[in-house]
Amino acid sequence: MKRFFIIVLDSCGIGELPDANLWHDEGSNTLGAIRNNPAFNCPNLKKLGLFNIDDVGGGIDNPQGAFARLGELSMGKDTTIGHWEIAGLVSPKALPTYPNGFPKEIIDEFEKRTGRKTLCNKPYSGTEVIKDYGEEHIKTGALIVYTSADSVFQIAAHEEVVPVKELYRYCEIAREILVGDHGVGRVIARPFTGEYPFTRTANRHDFSLVPPKETMKKKKKNSGYETISVGKIYDIFAGKGLSESNRTCSNANGMEVTLKLQKRDFNGLCFVNLVDFDMKFGHRNDVEGYAKAMTEFDGYLGEFLENMRDEDALIITADHGCDPSTPSTDHSREYVPMLMCGKNIKSGVNLGTRFGFCDISATVLEYFNVDKDKTSGKSFLSEVIK
């Protein structure tokens, strides 16, 4: 019985990519922004070799993991494209974004099919948009529609004005409309509650574009292996290629679920996303909060490492950056870390700088002897396996 865990530290980039200027992300370094904060204390990540990765600095002698710096091949810097590439699907064309809001024909069709008017329709901070439009929404019942630098169509509504299930139905309508040239990566339900300045609730839900090609998860499931998701992995892949889904409400909850799964017998992949790094700290330019969240994760990681079985393998990585120290509150085009460990994995192997998050997919598929045909990436398993 083999078990492979992939934990994605959502947005934990480690320095600008060579083409960061195309996204106006010169100088971005998410890890660099938080590592010197007094709240940052990550001995387990350090032990695995996080700071031994190319150009990160501060490494130790004899790290216990294999490690690499991965550059993105896909044209983007968002959650959907980053995770798709980790799963073996490279996107040569960027998903559409709407810096000036969505075109009239999209909004008109959405209003016609939902029976509600819309407010805003421009890029906005998720916390600020409900402050600025929340009271008008409550008064009129119009839906708050907004976007960001990412390929997203977001709908905010007060739970007492629009029940959560109804908001989800409106998102499904938007998902049906937003296809083809307007196929945004995600339609996101953003419910909020309370009185001004209002509070977003934990009932967020993402309605993702269906991956256009086969991914690592689908190939593994079709080969008879279990494919278990934790966090928003289910949403990112529109549920495709998964045998089980576990929703979570925080990083801590995500790791608690993962630790429970670690005690269970299964044969296959457990794919975990920890979104708080991005959603609660990166996008809100909260350096200290991000540092504390990394410290919290490192504590859970210590317990996870102690409980690994002989045939287990673990990869820790990220999907993009979101530097909390820059003026921008958007994702940043950065390299991501790759840390791999297990009792059958060699210690101290520096895989250098590689281009393609998809090398993770190829490595996982080779670990399970599954043909990687139709997925991208070059496996590094032979370089790290004992």
C-alpha positions as CSV (number, residue, x, y, z in Angstrom):
1,M,0.0,0.0,0.0
2,K,1.4,3.4,-1.1
3,R,0.2,6.8,0.0
4,F,1.4,10.1,-1.5
5,F,0.5,13.4,0.2
6,I,0.7,16.8,-1.6
7,I,0.3,19.8,0.6
8,V,-0.1,23.1,-1.3
9,L,0.8,26.2,0.8
10,D,-1.5,28.4,-1.2
11,S,0.5,31.5,-2.4
12,C,3.9,30.7,-0.7
13,G,6.1,31.9,-3.5
14,I,9.9,32.1,-3.0
15,G,11.0,34.9,-5.3
16,E,10.1,36.6,-8.7
17,L,10.2,34.6,-11.9
18,P,12.3,35.9,-14.8
19,D,9.1,37.1,-16.5
20,A,7.6,38.7,-13.4
21,N,7.8,42.1,-15.2
22,L,5.0,41.0,-17.5
23,W,2.7,40.9,-14.5
24,H,4.2,43.9,-12.8
25,D,5.6,41.7,-10.0
26,E,9.2,42.7,-10.0
27,G,10.8,42.2,-6.6
28,S,8.0,40.0,-5.2
29,N,9.2,37.4,-2.7
30,T,6.5,36.0,-0.4
31,L,8.7,33.9,1.8
32,G,11.3,36.6,1.9
33,A,8.6,39.0,3.2
34,I,7.7,36.9,6.2
35,R,10.8,34.9,7.2
36,N,12.3,37.8,9.2
37,N,9.1,38.6,11.1
38,P,9.4,37.7,14.8
39,A,6.3,35.5,14.5
40,F,8.0,33.2,11.9
41,N,9.4,30.0,13.4
42,C,9.5,27.0,11.1
43,P,12.1,24.5,12.3
44,N,10.5,21.5,10.4
45,L,10.4,23.3,7.1
46,K,14.0,24.3,7.7
47,K,14.9,20.7,8.5
48,L,13.4,19.5,5.2
49,G,15.5,22.0,3.3
50,L,13.3,25.0,2.6
51,F,16.2,27.4,3.0
52,N,18.6,25.2,1.0
53,I,16.6,25.8,-2.1
54,D,18.3,27.9,-4.8
55,D,18.6,31.6,-3.9
56,V,16.5,31.3,-0.8
57,G,19.4,31.4,1.6
58,G,20.0,30.4,5.2
59,G,20.1,26.6,4.6
60,I,21.4,24.0,7.0
61,D,23.9,21.1,6.7
62,N,22.4,17.8,5.9
63,P,18.7,18.7,5.3
64,Q,16.4,15.7,5.6
65,G,14.4,16.2,2.4
66,A,14.9,16.6,-1.3
67,F,14.2,20.1,-2.6
68,A,13.9,22.2,-5.7
69,R,12.8,25.6,-6.9
70,L,10.0,25.3,-9.5
71,G,9.1,27.9,-12.2
72,E,5.7,28.0,-13.8
73,L,5.3,27.2,-17.5
74,S,1.7,28.2,-17.7
75,M,0.7,31.8,-18.6
76,G,-0.7,33.0,-15.3
77,K,-0.3,33.4,-11.6
78,D,-3.7,32.2,-10.3
79,T,-4.9,29.3,-8.1
80,T,-6.6,27.4,-10.9
81,I,-3.7,27.5,-13.4
82,G,-1.2,26.8,-10.7
83,H,-3.0,23.7,-9.4
84,W,-3.7,22.4,-12.9
85,E,0.0,22.6,-13.6
86,I,0.8,20.7,-10.4
87,A,-1.6,18.1,-11.7
88,G,0.1,17.9,-15.1
89,L,-1.8,20.3,-17.2
90,V,0.1,23.3,-18.6
91,S,-1.9,26.3,-19.8
92,P,-0.1,28.1,-22.6
93,K,-2.9,30.7,-22.8
94,A,-3.9,32.9,-19.8
95,L,-7.4,32.6,-18.5
96,P,-9.4,35.9,-19.3
97,T,-9.3,38.8,-16.8
98,Y,-11.5,41.9,-16.7
99,P,-9.6,45.0,-15.4
100,N,-12.5,47.1,-16.7
101,G,-15.3,44.9,-15.5
102,F,-17.3,42.3,-17.4
103,P,-18.8,43.3,-20.8
104,K,-22.4,44.4,-21.0
105,E,-23.6,41.2,-22.7
106,I,-22.4,39.1,-19.9
107,I,-24.0,41.2,-17.2
108,D,-27.2,41.6,-19.1
109,E,-27.5,37.8,-19.5
110,F,-26.7,37.2,-15.9
111,E,-29.3,39.7,-14.7
112,K,-31.9,38.2,-17.1
113,R,-31.4,34.7,-15.8
114,T,-31.1,35.5,-12.1
115,G,-33.9,38.1,-12.1
116,R,-31.7,40.5,-10.1
117,K,-29.8,43.6,-10.9
118,T,-26.1,43.9,-10.2
119,L,-23.8,46.4,-8.5
120,C,-20.1,47.3,-8.9
121,N,-18.8,45.2,-11.8
122,K,-15.2,46.2,-11.5
123,P,-12.0,44.9,-9.7
124,Y,-12.3,45.3,-6.0
125,S,-11.0,44.1,-2.6
126,G,-13.5,41.5,-1.2
127,T,-13.6,43.2,2.2
128,E,-13.9,46.7,0.8
129,V,-16.6,45.9,-1.8
130,I,-19.1,44.8,0.9
131,K,-18.4,48.0,2.8
132,D,-19.0,50.2,-0.2
133,Y,-22.0,48.3,-1.7
134,G,-23.4,46.2,1.1
135,E,-26.0,48.6,2.3
136,E,-27.3,49.3,-1.3
137,H,-27.4,45.5,-1.8
138,I,-29.5,45.1,1.3
139,K,-31.9,47.9,0.3
140,T,-32.3,46.8,-3.4
141,G,-31.6,43.1,-3.5
142,A,-29.1,43.7,-6.3
143,L,-26.1,41.3,-6.4
144,I,-22.6,42.6,-5.8
145,V,-20.5,41.4,-8.8
146,Y,-16.8,42.1,-8.9
147,T,-13.5,40.7,-10.0
148,S,-9.8,41.0,-9.3
149,A,-6.5,40.7,-11.2
150,D,-7.3,37.0,-11.3
151,S,-9.6,35.2,-13.7
152,V,-12.6,35.3,-11.4
153,F,-16.3,36.4,-11.4
154,Q,-17.3,37.0,-7.7
155,I,-20.8,37.4,-6.3
156,A,-21.2,38.8,-2.9
157,A,-24.6,38.8,-1.1
158,H,-25.8,39.1,2.5
159,E,-27.1,35.8,3.8
160,E,-30.3,37.3,5.1
161,V,-31.0,38.9,1.7
162,V,-29.9,36.0,-0.5
163,P,-29.8,32.6,1.2
164,V,-26.6,30.7,0.6
165,K,-28.2,28.0,-1.5
166,E,-29.7,30.7,-3.7
167,L,-26.4,32.4,-4.0
168,Y,-24.8,29.1,-5.1
169,R,-27.6,28.8,-7.8
170,Y,-26.7,32.2,-9.1
171,C,-23.1,31.1,-9.3
172,E,-24.0,28.1,-11.3
173,I,-25.9,30.3,-13.7
174,A,-22.8,32.5,-14.0
175,R,-20.7,29.4,-14.6
176,E,-23.0,28.4,-17.5
177,I,-22.6,31.8,-19.0
178,L,-18.9,32.2,-18.6
179,V,-17.5,29.7,-21.1
180,G,-15.5,29.9,-24.3
181,D,-13.6,33.2,-24.6
182,H,-15.2,34.3,-21.3
183,G,-14.3,31.1,-19.5
184,V,-13.0,32.5,-16.3
185,G,-11.1,30.2,-14.0
186,R,-13.6,30.5,-11.1
187,V,-17.0,31.8,-10.2
188,I,-16.9,32.5,-6.5
189,A,-19.8,32.8,-4.0
190,R,-18.9,35.4,-1.4
191,P,-21.6,35.5,1.3
192,F,-21.5,38.0,4.1
193,T,-23.5,38.8,7.2
194,G,-24.0,41.2,10.1
195,E,-24.2,45.0,9.9
196,Y,-21.9,47.6,8.4
197,P,-18.9,47.1,7.8
198,F,-20.2,43.5,7.5
199,T,-18.3,40.2,7.8
200,R,-17.6,37.5,5.2
201,T,-18.7,34.1,6.3
202,A,-17.1,30.6,5.9
203,N,-19.7,29.7,3.2
204,R,-17.5,30.7,0.3
205,H,-17.8,28.3,-2.6
206,D,-15.8,28.2,-5.9
207,F,-17.3,27.0,-9.1
208,S,-14.3,26.2,-11.3
209,L,-13.8,25.8,-15.0
210,V,-13.6,22.1,-15.9
211,P,-9.9,21.2,-16.7
212,P,-9.7,20.9,-20.5
213,K,-7.4,17.8,-20.5
214,E,-6.6,14.8,-18.4
215,T,-4.8,15.4,-15.1
216,M,-2.7,13.3,-12.6
217,K,-5.8,12.8,-10.4
218,K,-8.0,11.4,-13.1
219,K,-5.3,9.1,-14.4
220,K,-4.7,7.7,-10.9
221,K,-8.4,7.2,-10.2
222,N,-8.8,5.5,-13.6
223,S,-5.9,3.2,-12.6
224,G,-7.7,2.1,-9.4
225,Y,-6.1,4.3,-6.9
226,E,-7.9,6.5,-4.4
227,T,-7.7,10.3,-5.0
228,I,-8.6,12.2,-1.8
229,S,-8.9,16.0,-1.7
230,V,-8.7,18.3,1.3
231,G,-9.8,22.0,1.2
232,K,-10.7,23.6,-2.1
233,I,-9.0,21.0,-4.3
234,Y,-12.5,19.7,-5.2
235,D,-13.5,23.2,-6.4
236,I,-10.4,23.9,-8.3
237,F,-10.8,20.7,-10.4
238,A,-14.6,20.9,-10.6
239,G,-14.7,17.6,-8.7
240,K,-13.1,15.7,-11.7
241,G,-10.8,12.8,-10.9
242,L,-11.6,12.6,-7.2
243,S,-12.9,9.6,-5.2
244,E,-13.4,11.6,-2.0
245,S,-13.6,15.3,-1.0
246,N,-13.1,16.9,2.5
247,R,-14.1,20.5,2.8
248,T,-12.3,22.7,5.4
249,C,-12.8,26.1,7.0
250,S,-9.2,27.0,7.9
251,N,-5.6,26.0,7.6
252,A,-5.8,24.4,11.0
253,N,-8.9,22.5,10.1
254,G,-7.2,21.4,6.8
255,M,-4.2,19.9,8.7
256,E,-6.5,18.3,11.3
257,V,-8.4,16.5,8.5
258,T,-5.1,15.6,6.9
259,L,-3.7,14.1,10.1
260,K,-6.9,12.0,10.5
261,L,-6.5,10.8,6.9
262,Q,-2.9,9.9,7.7
263,K,-4.1,7.4,10.3
264,R,-6.4,5.7,7.7
265,D,-5.5,2.9,5.3
266,F,-5.7,4.0,1.7
267,N,-3.8,3.4,-1.5
268,G,-3.3,6.5,-3.5
269,L,-3.1,10.3,-3.4
270,C,-4.2,12.8,-0.8
271,F,-4.1,16.3,-2.3
272,V,-4.4,19.2,0.2
273,N,-4.8,22.9,-0.2
274,L,-4.3,25.4,2.7
275,V,-5.9,28.6,1.5
276,D,-5.6,30.9,4.5
277,F,-2.1,31.9,3.6
278,D,-3.5,33.5,0.4
279,M,-7.0,34.5,1.3
280,K,-6.5,35.8,4.9
281,F,-3.0,37.1,4.8
282,G,-1.4,37.5,1.3
283,H,-4.4,39.4,-0.2
284,R,-4.7,41.5,3.0
285,N,-1.0,42.5,3.1
286,D,-0.7,41.0,6.6
287,V,2.9,40.1,7.0
288,E,2.7,39.1,10.6
289,G,-0.5,37.1,10.1
290,Y,1.2,35.2,7.2
291,A,4.2,34.5,9.4
292,K,2.1,33.2,12.3
293,A,0.1,31.0,9.8
294,M,3.4,29.4,8.6
295,T,4.5,28.8,12.2
296,E,1.1,27.2,12.9
297,F,1.5,24.9,9.8
298,D,5.1,24.0,10.8
299,G,3.7,22.7,14.2
300,Y,1.2,20.4,12.4
301,L,4.0,19.4,10.0
302,G,6.1,18.1,12.9
303,E,3.3,15.8,13.9
304,F,2.7,14.7,10.3
305,L,6.4,13.8,9.8
306,E,6.4,11.7,13.0
307,N,3.4,9.7,11.8
308,M,4.6,8.9,8.2
309,R,4.6,5.2,7.3
310,D,7.4,3.4,5.5
311,E,5.7,3.6,2.0
312,D,4.5,7.2,2.4
313,A,5.8,10.2,0.5
314,L,5.1,13.9,1.0
315,I,5.6,16.9,-1.2
316,I,5.1,20.4,0.1
317,T,4.7,23.1,-2.6
318,A,2.8,26.2,-3.6
319,D,0.7,27.4,-6.6
320,H,1.9,31.0,-7.0
321,G,3.0,33.9,-4.8
322,C,1.1,36.6,-2.9
323,D,3.7,38.9,-1.4
324,P,2.1,40.6,1.6
325,S,4.7,43.3,1.8
326,T,4.1,44.9,-1.6
327,P,1.5,47.6,-2.4
328,S,-0.4,45.1,-4.5
329,T,-3.0,42.8,-2.9
330,D,-2.9,40.5,-5.9
331,H,-1.1,37.2,-6.6
332,S,2.5,37.5,-7.7
333,R,4.4,35.7,-10.4
334,E,7.0,33.7,-8.4
335,Y,8.9,30.5,-8.1
336,V,7.5,28.0,-5.7
337,P,9.2,25.6,-3.3
338,M,9.2,21.8,-3.7
339,L,10.1,19.8,-0.6
340,M,9.9,16.0,-0.7
341,C,10.5,13.5,2.0
342,G,9.7,9.9,3.1
343,K,11.5,6.9,4.4
344,N,12.2,5.9,0.8
345,I,13.3,9.4,-0.3
346,K,17.0,10.4,-0.2
347,S,18.0,13.2,2.1
348,G,19.8,16.4,1.0
349,V,19.1,16.0,-2.8
350,N,19.2,19.5,-4.4
351,L,17.2,19.2,-7.6
352,G,18.1,22.8,-8.5
353,T,15.8,25.1,-10.4
354,R,13.3,23.3,-12.7
355,F,10.6,24.8,-14.9
356,G,7.3,23.1,-14.7
357,F,5.1,22.6,-11.6
358,C,4.0,19.6,-13.7
359,D,7.2,17.7,-12.7
360,I,5.3,17.0,-9.5
361,S,2.6,15.3,-11.4
362,A,5.0,13.2,-13.4
363,T,6.9,12.1,-10.2
364,V,3.7,11.1,-8.5
365,L,2.5,9.1,-11.5
366,E,5.8,7.3,-11.7
367,Y,5.7,6.5,-8.0
368,F,2.5,4.6,-8.6
369,N,3.6,3.2,-12.0
370,V,0.9,5.0,-13.8
371,D,1.5,6.0,-17.4
372,K,1.8,9.8,-17.6
373,D,0.7,9.9,-21.3
374,K,-1.3,13.1,-22.1
375,T,0.0,14.9,-19.0
376,S,3.0,17.2,-18.9
377,G,6.1,17.1,-16.7
378,K,9.4,15.3,-16.2
379,S,9.7,13.0,-13.2
380,F,12.5,13.5,-10.7
381,L,11.7,10.2,-8.9
382,S,14.9,8.4,-10.0
383,E,17.0,11.2,-8.6
384,V,15.4,11.0,-5.1
385,I,14.2,7.5,-4.5
386,K,16.5,5.2,-2.4
